[in-house]
Amino acid sequence: MKLFILLLSVISGFTFSNKESWIISLALLIFIIFILVKKYRKNICFICAIIISFCLFLLLGIITFRTFQNNGEFIGIVISKNNGYMVLYDGFEKIYFRSKDINIDFLDIVKINGYYKNVFAYKPLESAFDFKKYLNNIGIGREISYTNYTTLFNFPINIEQIKLWILDKCNNDFCQEIVKVFLFGEKNYSSEIFLSIKNLGLINLISLSGMYISGIHYIFYKFINRWKDNKVSYCVALILVMPLVFINIDRMSILRVFIYLVIRCVLLFKGVRSSNLSIKCIPYLIIIFIDRYSIYNVAFVLSLIISMYMHFSSFYLYKFNKYKRKIINYTLFFFLLIPFNALFNYSINILNYIVGIALIPISKYIVLLMYMGLLLPKYYILNNVFQLYYTFLHKLDFKYLNINMDAFSQYFLVIYYLIIFLFLYFSEINFTSKKRLFSISYIAILLIKTLPVNNLIFNKVSFINVGQGDATLIQYGLYNVLIDTGGSLNNDIAVNSLIPYFRRNKIYKIDKVYITHYDLDHYYALDSLKQNFIVGEVIDYNTFNIKNDNKLLIYNLNHYYNNNVEENYKSLILYFKISEKYFLIMGDAPKEIELKIIKDYPNLKTDYLKVGHHGSNTSTAEQFVKFLQPKEAIISCGENNIYKHPSSETLEILSKNNVEIRRTDEEGTISYKFLR
């Protein structure tokens, strides 16, 4: 228990200075004080140790460390490597370094000549991976741009070369992708295999984790234990699993389990008995002292919650028989994982979870097959097994049973886990009335997070940040209309941006999709959207009819789409009123069409203008802006796009006419919410 309190005090101290997690930190601090007062109030030395550890890590959280090396030179050890970049550490500061050099690898020492600058990363698209935030969370604020670099020390074993050697055993790209996900735990957001399984909420099932390392170690242990005693079997099994650990050593979940197994092995040989809780806490403390920023690692937090739950719930589960215990255990696991599913997928699906639990043993043996397959010259024989398993997973499409929710705020997170803890506590002591109270509280929390109450109270128009493209969502109560889908050749906008945004807003169906015209950046994500989400009718300039929509009147102001073969001239110009506010969506319509609209609709007025053609100077004529006099103009464009949208000419016209300019490349998704 002492190591557990020490661990919590370290976490609480470091995260207390972080505005995104100070509520959680405060809750931990209150819990620590409660335990100290109740159990350790006479142990002054221990209380002082807790206070010192809290203050020390609070100080470490406040201070920003900078290297003492010269601006023109940096020498550091490689502590992490990924596609196109690596992280170097000199004992004071972690530095981000862009390089694809496969000869530089984990634990190499590199000397770089160059200059420091703040880390640059493009603003992420809606719901996409925020690389800059990720770097900040692992303690990186600067990168070094190099003129040249040299390797001062090469670690004898090159993990990158080993991975390439393993991938060379694959006979096709599919096999390589499967091995990367299963064996290397790589999260490649451009991989169709990865994205399809992520969209099913099964990514934790296929991604190599500490759970699989522990499982494979146990399989080896049980096999060897037939001939050798416990100590030898445990040690030999640990040696056998070490190569798999080593090629994933920079992953926190793998490192944690490996440290745990080593500690258990040492204690087993020494014959020392120790508290199971202490053994579980030691790896976390070691990892934090190696890298304090591990506290912000989701895998760290998730594994800590699960391991602590397994320890403290054992008293409650002990009174049940074996089968009931398993059912209750898996059910409680599901409830524990809900905030993390909300964070990554913005939805929960009980069937996906049940299937995931059922497939864990199979997945464990799939990983073991891949690992043992390293002894084979090629993966030819096993490739069919991988193909069959992936095909099976891909067909497990239960999206119709998704329960959508937005991510938990830190306030909700504290309340959520506190209710679960109190429920287990009062269940253990058979305090029925309190147990019932916290059951009702838990149900209330879930209802608040999952029921689309806001959608019934508010109407909402959102200009979704899809980069260089257009996607506008209209939420008219529970009726949902999407105007354009965005599109990119190297990014699945539907899976990576649109669907997560719909789920977060508790949307289960897009009733109508309007495609303004068939430029790639307006329609290309449509096919993927239809494959992965529930979509109603699709309407374009050939099928548009005002009678198509009897819930929300949407007008097309462009009657000249047959006069020109060029797509921009055909573009739908959609006009609608929602909560007494007028919106005009221009698509990519050029100035010629704008001037015709002035003549056709002399009384037209609008509050919000979605600027045509992403702010290009081919649209947004000054006469048109003066005629409309909108309050705000929304420009949907990609950050630093190659077309240089929006043009300075368009921005000047809007500013000169006192129109407030809002841009998705600067703000991200732009939303307007109105009472119904």
N, C-alpha and C positions, 0 to 999 in steps of 0.2 A: 504493500500500500504506500510506503514511503517513496519508492521510486515512481509510482503512479502520480503522486502529488507533485513530486519534483518535475516530472515530465509536463504536467499541466501548467505549473508555474512558469516553466521555460517558454512554453507556447503562448501563454497569456501575456508574459512580459514582452515578447518580441512583436506580437500582433497588436498590442495595445495602441501603438503609435500609428497604426494603419487605419485610415478613416473608413475603409471598406469592411473592417472586421473588428472594430473596437467594441461593438455590442457583444459579440461572441466572446471576446477577450474579457470583458467585464463580467459576463455570466460565469466564465471559468474562475475568475478571481473570487467572486462571491462564494462559489462552491468550495474553493480551496480554503477560504477563511472559515467557512462552516465546518469543514472536516478538522481543521487545525484546532478550532475552539472546542469541538466535541471530543476529539480523540487524542490530540497531542498538546493540549494546553500546558501540560507540565514539562514538556520536552523543549526547553528553551533553545538548545543547540539546533534542533531540527527546524524550529520555527525561524531561527536566524538564517539557516542555510536556504530555506525557501524564500525569505525576503531578499537575500543577496542574489539568488539566481534570478528572481523576478526583476530586480533593479538592473542587474547586469544585462539581461537580454532586452529590457526596455531601452537601455542605453544603446545597445547594438542596433536596435530597430530605428532609433532616431538618427544615429550617425551615418553619414554617407562616406564610405571609405574610398579614397583615391590613391592610385599607385604613386610611389615616390620616384618612379623612373622618369628619365628625360622625355620630353615631348616627341623627340625624333626617334626613340627606340623603346621597344618593349620586349622583355623576355618572360615567357610564361609556359606553364605546362598545360597540355590539352586535356581538359576534363570532360569535354562533351563534343561530339561531332555528329552533324546531320547533313542532309543534302544541301550542299552549297555553302555551308558555314561551319564554324567551330567556335568553341568557347575556351579561352585561355585564362589562367589564373596565376598570379604572381605572389600570392600570400596576402595581398591587400585588396585587390580589385579584380573582378571578372571582366574580361574584354571580349567583345564580339568581333569576329574576324571572318570576312567573306573569302572562302577558298574552296575549290573542288579538288584540290591536290590529294589523290588517293595515297600518296606516299607519306603524308602526315596523318597520324592516327592517335588514338587514345593513349595518354601518358607520355607522348613525345614532348620534348622541350624545344620551343621554337623562338627564334630571335627575329623580330619584325622591325624594319625601318619604315617609318611613315608618320602619320599625324592622327591625333585623336579628334573625334567629332561625336556629337550626340547621335544615338541610334536613329536611323531613318527607316520608316516603314509606312507603306501606303495605308490610308484609312481603310479598314476592312469593310467589305460589303455587308449588307444586312445578315446578321447571324453567323457570319463567317469567322474563321479563326483570327483572333487579334494578336498578331505576332509581336507587336511592340509591347502590349500588356504582358504577354508571356515572358518576354525578356526582362521587363521590370520585376515581375514576380520571382524570377530566379536571380535577381540582384544585378542585372546588367543595365547600365544607363548610357554607356559609351561604346563606340566601336573604333577600331583602328584601321585606317586606310593605308595600304602599304605601297611603298615604291619597290621594295624587294624583301625577301625573307629567307632565312636559312634554318635548317634543322640542326640544333646543337646536340640533341640526343634522340636516338631512335629506340623506342621500347622494343625489346626482342620479338614480341608477338604483335603482329599487325591485324587488328580485328577487321578492318576494312577489307584486307586481302582474304581473310578467312571467309567473310560473307560472300565475296565475289566467287570464291572457290565453291562454296555451297550452292550459289545460284547457277553456277556452270553445270551442276548436276541436273538441272531442270531442262527438259526438252522443248519447252514452249513458254511464252509470256505468261500464260495463265498459271502454270506451275510456279513460276517465279513470284507472281503476285501473292499466291497462297502462302508460299514459304516466308515471304517478307512479313506478312501479317501474323501467321501462326508462330514462326520460329524467331523472328527478330522484333516482333511487336511494333512494326512500323505503321504509322497512321498517315497513309498517303491519300489526301483529300481529292486528288485527281484520278484515283483508281476507281474504276466502276465496281470492282469486287468489294473494296472497302466501303464505298458509299452505299451500296445496296444493302449490305449487312448492318451498317450503322443506322440506316433508315428503318430497319426492322427492330432496332434496339437490342441487337445481339452482339455488339462489338466486343463487350467484355467477355463473351463466350469464346470468341476465336482469337483474341489478342493474348499473346503470351504474358502471363502474370505470375506473381509469387505463388498463387494458388496452384498453378500447374507445376511449378518447380517443386513445391512441397509434395504434390501428388506423385510426380515422377520419382522423387527421392524415396517416397514410401513404397512404391512398386519395387524399386531396386532393393530396398531394405528387406522387404518380405521375401523376395526371391533368394537373396543371399543368406537370410536367416535360417533357411532350411539346413544349411551345412555349418554355419558359423554362429558364434554367440552374439548377443545383442550389441556389444561394444564394437566388435569387428564389423558386423553387418552395417551398423549405422555409419561408421567411418568410411567403409568402402563405398557405400551408396552415395555418401557426400562427395567422394573423389570422382565417382562416375558422373555426377550431375554438374561438376565444376566447369567443364568446357561450355555447356549451355549457359551457365551463369556468366561466364567470362565474356561471351560475345554480346551479352546484354547488361554488362556491369554498370553502365551509366544510367540504367533505369532504376528508380527508387524502389519500386515494389519488389523487383528481383533482388536488389541488394539487401533489403530489409529481411526477406526470408532467408537469404544465405547467411547473414549474420546470426539470425535466430538458430539456424541449423548448426552452425559452428559452435555457438554457446552451449547448445544442448549436447553436442558431441564432447566438448571439453568437460562439462559437468558429469557426463556419463562415465568418462574414463577416470575422473578424479573421485567418483563416488560421492559427490557433494549434492545434497538435496537443497533445492531452492524453490521459493514461491513461484508458481506458474505465472502470476501477474508480474513479478519482477523480471522473469526471463522475457516476457512479452514487451516490457517497457524498455529494456536495455538497448535493443536495436534502434528504436526511435531516438533515444538519447544520443547514441553514437552517431546516427545520421545527422541529427541537428548540430552536433558539435563539429562534424565534418563540413556541413553546409547548412547554415541557419535558415536559408531561404527554402529549404525542403518543406517547411511548415506550410507554404502556400501551394505545394504540390497536391493536386486533387487525389492522386493515388495514395499519398501519405495520409491525408485526412480520412479518406474512405476506409483504408485498412486499419487505421487507429480506431475508428468508430466500431467497425465490425469485430476487431479483436477484443476490444474492451467489452462490447456487448456479449461476446461468447463467454467471457470470464464471469461477468456479473449476472448473466441470465441463467447460468448453470444451476444456481441455487433454486430458482423458480422452476426450471425444467426437470429437476431431479425427481420430482414426485410423479411424473408421468412415465408410462411405459415407453419402450423403445420407438414404436411406430408413431405414437402420438407426439413424442418428443421431436421426431424428425419433421412432422407436419407443422407443429407450432414453430419450430426453429426456422423452417423455410418461409413460413408466413411472416414471421417477425423480420426476417432478412428483407423480404419484399418491402415492408413498411420502412425499414431503415434506408433502403436504396431509393425511395421515391424522390427525395430532394436532388439526388445526383442524376436520376433519369430526367427530372425537370430541367436540370442545368444543361444536359447534353442533347436531349431529344425533345424537350418541352411536351412530353407525354408519358403516360404509363400504360402498360398493356399486360394484364394479368396472364393472358395466354402465352405471350412471348416469354414472360418470366417462367411460367411452368415448363414450357418447352426448353428454355435455357437451362433450368435445373436438371431436367431429364437428360439433356445432352452433354452436361459437364463430364460425366465419366467417358463418353465417346470422344469428346474433344481432347480429353487428357491423353487418351490412347492415340489419337491422331497426331498430337504433338510428339508423343513418344515414338511413333512410327517415323516421323520426319527426323527426329534426333538419331534414332538407330539407323535410319537410311543413309546417314553420313558415312557409314561403313561400306555402302554400295558405290559402284563406279558412277551410276546414273540413277535418277528417280523414275525411270521408265515404268517399273512395275507399280510403284506407289502413286503415280500420276493419276491413274484411273480412280483410285480410292479418293484422292483429293477432289477430283472432278465430281464424283458422285456425292460426296459430302457437301460441297458448295452448292450443287444443284438442289439438293434437299433443303438446305438452309434458305436458298433463294425463293423456294416455293412456299415457305412459311410466312405468308403475307396475311397478317391479322390487322391491317391498318383500319379496317372497319370497326374494330373494337378498341381503338385508341381512346384514352381519356386525356384530353389536352389540358395543359396548365402552363402558366408562366413560371420562371425561375423564382426560387424562394429568396426573399430579402433576408438580411441577417436577423431582423427582429423575428420573422416567421420561423427561421431556422432554429433559433434558441427556444422558442415556444414549442415547436414541433418535437424536438428531441427531449425537452423537459417533460412533456406530456407522456411520451413513450417510457421514459425512465420512471416517472411516478406511477404509471400504470403497472409496470413490472414490479415495482416495490410493493404497492398495495395488494397486488395479486399474490405475491410471495407470502405476505403476512395475513392473507385472507380477510382483508378489510373491504368487504363487498361494496358498501355504499361509496367509498372513495374510488374504488376500481370502476364502478359504473359511471361516476362523475367524469373521470378522465377518459373513459371510452367515448362518452358523449362529446367531450371536448375535442377528442381526436377526429371524430366524424365531422364536427363543425369546421375544424381546420381544413380538412380535405374538401368539404363542400365549398368553402370560401375560395379555395385555390382552383377548383375545377368547374364550378358552375359559371356559365357566361352571363353573369349578372350585369356587368358593364355594357355588354352588347344589347341588353334589353333597355337600358337606361339612356345610352348615348348612341348617336350616329357618329361615324368616324370616316375620314378620308385620309389615306396614307399614301405618300409618294415614296415607294420603297427604294432604298439604295441598292440598285443592281449594277452599279458602275456605269459604264458607257451604254446606256439603254434606258428604257422606260418600263415601269410597272406601277400602276396606280390601283389601290384597293379601296373599294367603297363598302363600308359596313353599315347597312341600313337595317338596324335591328339584327335579326338573325339571317337576313338576306345579304348575300355577299357577291359583289361584282368585281372582276379584275379587268382592268384595261391595260392590255399588253402584258407580256411576260418577261421582258428582257431576254438576253441571249448572249452566249459566248461560245467560241469554238473550243476553249481550253478550260472551261469551268461550267459545271452543271448548276446553273442558276436556280433551277426548280428545287433540287435536292438540298443545295447548300444555303440558299437564302429564302426563297418563297415559302416552302413548306414549313421550315422552322418558325418563320414569322406567323404563318397561319395558326400553327399549333399554339404558339405563345399567346395569341389573341383568341384562343378557344374556338377556332373556326374548324368545322368538320367537312364543309363542302363549299366549293366555289360554284354558285348557281349559274353564273354566266361569265364567259370570257369574251371580251371584245378585242379583236386584233385590228389596230388602226390601219396597218399596212404591212407588207411582207419584206421589210428590211430585217436583217438578222437580229439586230439589237432590240427588236420589238416583238418577235414571235418565236425565236429559236428554242426557248425553254418550254414551249407548249407541249411537245410530245412527251418529254420527261415528266412534266406536271401531270398529264393525263395518266401516265403509267404508275405514278407514285402517290396520287391524291385523287379524291373524288371530285370530278369536274362535270358540270352540266353542259349546257349548250355553248357552242363556240360560234361567234358571229363576226363577220368581216364586212368589207365594203360591198361585197356581192350579195350578202344575205341580210344586210341590215334592214330592219323594219321596226318602227317605233312600237308596233303592237307586240313585238317579241318580248317586251318587258312590261308587265302589268302591275308591278309593285313599285318600281322606281322609273319614272319617265326620263329617258335619256334620248336626246335629239342629236342627229347628225347634221351639222350645218354645211357640210361640203357636198354640194349637189353636182360637182363637176368632175367626179372621179372617172367618168367614161371619156373625158375630153383629152386625156393624156395617158400615155403608156408608162410614164415614169412613176415609180411607187410613191414618192413624196406627194405628188399631185393627187394621187388616189386616196391619200390618208384620211381616215375618219377624223372629223373634228367634233368632239362629243361635248354636249352642253347639258347640265342637269342642275336641279335645285335640291338642296338637302338642308333641313332645319333652317329654312329661310335664307340660306347662303347659296350664291350662284358660283358654279365652277365651270371653267372652260378648258378642255384638254385638247391641245392643238396637234398632237402627233408630230409629224415632220412636215406639215403643210407649209409651202413657201409663201412669200409675200404676195404673189399674184392672187392666191386664194384668199388671203387675209383682206385684201382690198375689195374683192368681190363680196365677202361677207359683210363689209361695211355697207355696201349698196343693198344687199338682200335683207339685212336685219337692222334697220336704222334705229330701232329702240333696244337693241341688245345691251345688256349690262352684265357685269360680272364682278365678283368680289375677289376670286382667286383665279389667276391665269397660269395654267401649266404651259410654259413658254415652248414654242415650236422648235423642233430640230435641235434640242439640247443647248439652246442659246446661240446657235450658228447665225452668222450675218445674212443667211439666205431667208431667214424668218424674222418675225417681230419688227415689222415696219413701224416707224414712228407715228404715222397717221393711225395705225391700228391701236397702238397703246393709248394715244390721246383719245381715241373714240371710246375705248373700253373703260379707261380710268380705273384699273383694278387696284385693290388695296395692296395685294401681295402678288409677286410673280415667283413661281417655283421652276427651277432649272434642274433637270435630272441629267447628270453627266458623270463621267469617271474622273477620278483624281489624276492630274497630269496626263490626260488623254492625248493621243497622237494627233487628234483633230484640232487641238487647242480650243475646245469648247469650254465655256461660252466665250464668244468673241467680245473684245473690248467695245466694239460698236454697239452691240446689243445691251451690254451693261450700262453704257453711257446713256442710251435712249431711256432705259428704265429708270435710272437715277435722276435724269433730267426731268422726268414726269412724276417724281415723288412716289415711285412704286418701291415698296420694300422688296429686296431681293433675297431669296432663300435658295440655297444650293445643296443638293445631296452629297456632292463631293466634299463639302465643308462641314455639314451638319450630320450626315448620315440620313437615315429615314426621317422624313418630315411628316408629322401627323397633325390633323385638326379634329378636335372632338367637340361635339355639340349635344346639348340635351335634346331628347326626342320631343 
